[in-house]
Amino acid sequence: MRERMHDAIPEQGKWLKAVVTGYFAYHAVPTNSRALGAFRCHVTDLWRRTLKRRSQKHGMTWDRITKIAAAWLPPPESFIHGRTGALPSNTRGGSRVRELRMLGSVRGALSNKCPYRDHAPTSRVLMPSFSRAGRSAVG
Protein backbone atom coordinates (compact mmCIF):
# COMPACT_ATOMS: atom_id res chain seq x y z
CA MET A 1 0.00 0.00 0.00
CA ARG A 2 2.85 2.39 0.78
CA GLU A 3 4.29 2.03 -2.72
CA ARG A 4 0.89 2.72 -4.30
CA MET A 5 -0.11 5.51 -1.92
CA HIS A 6 -0.01 8.29 -4.53
CA ASP A 7 -1.61 6.30 -7.35
CA ALA A 8 -5.13 7.20 -8.36
CA ILE A 9 -7.93 5.53 -6.41
CA PRO A 10 -9.12 3.48 -9.44
CA GLU A 11 -5.60 2.07 -9.90
CA GLN A 12 -5.39 1.20 -6.20
CA GLY A 13 -8.87 -0.30 -6.40
CA LYS A 14 -7.94 -2.57 -9.32
CA TRP A 15 -4.82 -3.77 -7.52
CA LEU A 16 -6.64 -4.36 -4.21
CA LYS A 17 -9.45 -6.14 -6.03
CA ALA A 18 -6.90 -8.60 -7.46
CA VAL A 19 -5.34 -9.11 -4.01
CA VAL A 20 -8.67 -9.66 -2.24
CA THR A 21 -10.01 -11.88 -5.05
CA GLY A 22 -6.93 -14.10 -4.82
CA TYR A 23 -7.21 -14.35 -1.04
CA PHE A 24 -10.91 -15.20 -1.25
CA ALA A 25 -10.33 -17.77 -4.00
CA TYR A 26 -7.80 -19.58 -1.82
CA HIS A 27 -9.55 -19.37 1.57
CA ALA A 28 -13.24 -19.55 0.62
CA VAL A 29 -14.96 -22.55 2.20
CA PRO A 30 -18.53 -22.64 3.51
CA THR A 31 -17.55 -22.23 7.18
CA ASN A 32 -15.01 -19.44 6.67
CA SER A 33 -17.23 -16.48 5.77
CA ARG A 34 -16.53 -14.57 9.00
CA ALA A 35 -12.77 -14.71 8.43
CA LEU A 36 -13.20 -13.54 4.82
CA GLY A 37 -15.35 -10.62 5.99
CA ALA A 38 -12.76 -9.72 8.62
CA PHE A 39 -10.01 -9.77 5.99
CA ARG A 40 -12.03 -7.45 3.71
CA CYS A 41 -12.69 -5.09 6.63
CA HIS A 42 -8.99 -5.06 7.53
CA VAL A 43 -8.00 -4.29 3.93
CA THR A 44 -10.58 -1.49 3.85
CA ASP A 45 -9.16 -0.02 7.06
CA LEU A 46 -5.59 -0.18 5.73
CA TRP A 47 -6.71 1.47 2.50
CA ARG A 48 -8.47 4.23 4.47
CA ARG A 49 -5.35 4.89 6.56
CA THR A 50 -3.17 4.97 3.46
CA LEU A 51 -5.48 7.43 1.73
CA LYS A 52 -5.54 9.57 4.90
CA ARG A 53 -1.76 9.94 4.75
CA ARG A 54 -1.77 11.38 1.23
CA SER A 55 -2.34 14.91 2.43
CA GLN A 56 -2.74 16.98 5.58
CA LYS A 57 -6.41 17.56 4.80
CA HIS A 58 -7.41 13.96 4.30
CA GLY A 59 -11.22 14.14 4.29
CA MET A 60 -11.38 10.33 4.17
CA THR A 61 -14.35 9.43 6.33
CA TRP A 62 -15.72 5.98 6.93
CA ASP A 63 -18.74 6.80 4.77
CA ARG A 64 -16.51 7.68 1.83
CA ILE A 65 -14.18 4.68 2.19
CA THR A 66 -17.19 2.36 2.56
CA LYS A 67 -18.54 3.56 -0.79
CA ILE A 68 -15.11 3.23 -2.42
CA ALA A 69 -14.62 -0.27 -1.00
CA ALA A 70 -18.11 -1.34 -2.11
CA ALA A 71 -17.25 -0.21 -5.62
CA TRP A 72 -13.86 -1.95 -5.83
CA LEU A 73 -13.62 -4.82 -3.34
CA PRO A 74 -15.70 -7.97 -3.87
CA PRO A 75 -17.98 -9.21 -1.09
CA PRO A 76 -16.93 -12.52 0.49
CA GLU A 77 -20.33 -14.13 -0.12
CA SER A 78 -19.70 -14.29 -3.87
CA PHE A 79 -16.83 -16.78 -3.37
CA ILE A 80 -18.48 -19.32 -1.07
CA HIS A 81 -19.99 -22.21 -3.01
CA GLY A 82 -21.39 -25.56 -1.97
CA ARG A 83 -23.38 -26.40 1.12
CA THR A 84 -23.56 -23.48 3.48
CA GLY A 85 -24.99 -25.78 6.16
CA ALA A 86 -21.93 -28.05 6.17
CA LEU A 87 -21.12 -27.29 9.75
CA PRO A 88 -19.50 -29.78 12.08
CA SER A 89 -22.80 -29.99 13.97
CA ASN A 90 -24.30 -31.91 11.03
CA THR A 91 -22.15 -34.92 11.85
CA ARG A 92 -23.79 -35.35 15.29
CA GLY A 93 -20.49 -35.84 17.05
CA GLY A 94 -19.02 -38.36 14.63
CA SER A 95 -17.42 -38.57 11.26
CA ARG A 96 -19.56 -38.66 8.14
CA VAL A 97 -17.13 -41.21 6.72
CA ARG A 98 -18.57 -43.86 9.05
CA GLU A 99 -21.89 -43.66 7.23
CA LEU A 100 -20.24 -44.57 3.94
CA ARG A 101 -18.34 -47.66 5.10
CA MET A 102 -19.68 -51.19 4.85
CA LEU A 103 -20.23 -53.11 8.03
CA GLY A 104 -17.14 -55.00 9.17
CA SER A 105 -14.74 -52.83 7.22
CA VAL A 106 -13.49 -50.95 10.24
CA ARG A 107 -10.78 -51.96 12.64
CA GLY A 108 -12.15 -53.55 15.75
CA ALA A 109 -14.75 -55.67 14.02
CA LEU A 110 -15.11 -59.06 15.70
CA SER A 111 -14.31 -61.07 12.60
CA ASN A 112 -11.33 -62.83 14.19
CA LYS A 113 -12.48 -62.55 17.82
CA CYS A 114 -9.60 -60.18 18.59
CA PRO A 115 -10.86 -56.61 18.60
CA TYR A 116 -8.43 -53.91 17.46
CA ARG A 117 -6.04 -56.41 15.86
CA ASP A 118 -5.69 -57.16 12.19
CA HIS A 119 -4.35 -60.69 12.67
CA ALA A 120 -4.91 -63.68 14.90
CA PRO A 121 -2.75 -63.78 18.02
CA THR A 122 0.44 -65.73 17.57
CA SER A 123 2.01 -67.98 20.17
CA ARG A 124 5.19 -66.76 21.78
CA VAL A 125 8.35 -68.44 20.65
CA LEU A 126 10.56 -69.23 23.61
CA MET A 127 14.23 -68.62 23.10
CA PRO A 128 16.62 -70.81 25.06
CA SER A 129 18.31 -69.01 27.88
CA PHE A 130 21.98 -69.59 28.58
CA SER A 131 23.71 -69.73 31.92
CA ARG A 132 26.96 -67.98 32.70
CA ALA A 133 28.93 -71.10 31.96
CA GLY A 134 27.76 -71.00 28.38
CA ARG A 135 25.47 -73.99 28.65
CA SER A 136 21.81 -74.08 27.89
CA ALA A 137 19.54 -73.94 30.90
CA VAL A 138 16.98 -75.96 29.03
CA GLY A 139 18.06 -79.60 29.23
N, C-alpha and C positions, 0 to 999 in steps of 0.2 A: 504494500500500500504506500509506503514511503516513496518508493521510486516512481509511482504513478500519481503522486499527490497533485501535481499541477497539470495533469491531463484533463481534458474535458470530461464532464460527467458521463456523457454517452460512451466514451471510450472506456472509462473506469467500469461502467455498467456492463459492457460487453465482456470485459475481462473477468469481472466478478461473477457474471452469469456462468461463464465457462468453468470457473473454479467450483462454484456451488453445485452446478449440474454434475460435475465429475464426482464430487463428494457424495451427493445423493445417489448417484448411480452405483457407487460402490457399497454404501452403507444402508441402502433402503431395503428393509425387511418389514413384514407386517407389524412386528412388535417394537419397532424402533422409531416411531413417528415423533415421540417427544424429544429424543436426542437430535433428530433432524431439524425440528423446529428451534431447538436451543442453538444449534449451529448457525442457522439462518439469522436468528436474533443477534448472536455474537458478531457475525459478519456485518450486519447492519450497524451495530454499535461502533465497530472499528471503522467502518466507512464514514459514519457521522463524525467521529473524532478526527479522522484524517481531513475531512472537508472543513471542519472547524479551524484547523491549523493553517489553512491556506491564506487567511488574512486576519487582521486584527478585528475587523467587523464581520464576524462569521455569519450571523443570521441563519445558522443551520439549526432549526428547531426539530423536535421529534415529529411534528406534523409533516414538515417538509421531507425529512429523510424517510418517513414511512411511505409517502407517496412515491418517492424516487425508488425505494426498495421494491415496492409493489410493481413498479413498471419494469424493473430490470431483473430482480431475483425471482427464481421460480419457487412456488410453494412446495413444501415437502410432500403434500398429499398426492401430487401428480406422479410421484415416483414409486409409490407403494402399490404393488400388484398382488394378486393372490387372495387368500383368505385373510380377512382382517380379524376374524375371530379365532385365529390359530394361537391362542394363548396357552400357556402351560396348564391352565386350569381345565382345559378340555380333555386332558389325559386322565383325570381323576386320580392323580397320585401315582400313576404308573406310566410305563412307556407304551406308545402306540404300536411299537414293533411287536409286542407280545400278541396283539390281536391278529397279526398277519402270519404268525408261525403255525405250523401244524402241531398237533398234540404229540408229545414224545420227542420233539426235536430240540428240546432245551436241555442243558446240563442239569442233572439232578433227577431226571426221570428214572423211575424204578424198573428200567428194563433189565438190568443185570443185578438187581437187589443190592446195589451199592450206591447210594445216593452221592452225588457230587464227585463221582469217579468215572472216567471214560473206559476203564478196563476192569476185568475181574481181579480180585486181590490175588497176589502171587504168594507162594510160600517162601519163607525166608531160607536162604541157603546158608548153612552153618559152615564157617571156615574153621579149619583145625587151628587150635591154639598151641603154641609152642612154649615149653618151659625154658628156663634160663640155661639149661644144659644143652639145649638145641634138639631135644627130643620132643616128639609129639605127645601131648597130654592125653590124647584120645588113643587108646590102646591099639 
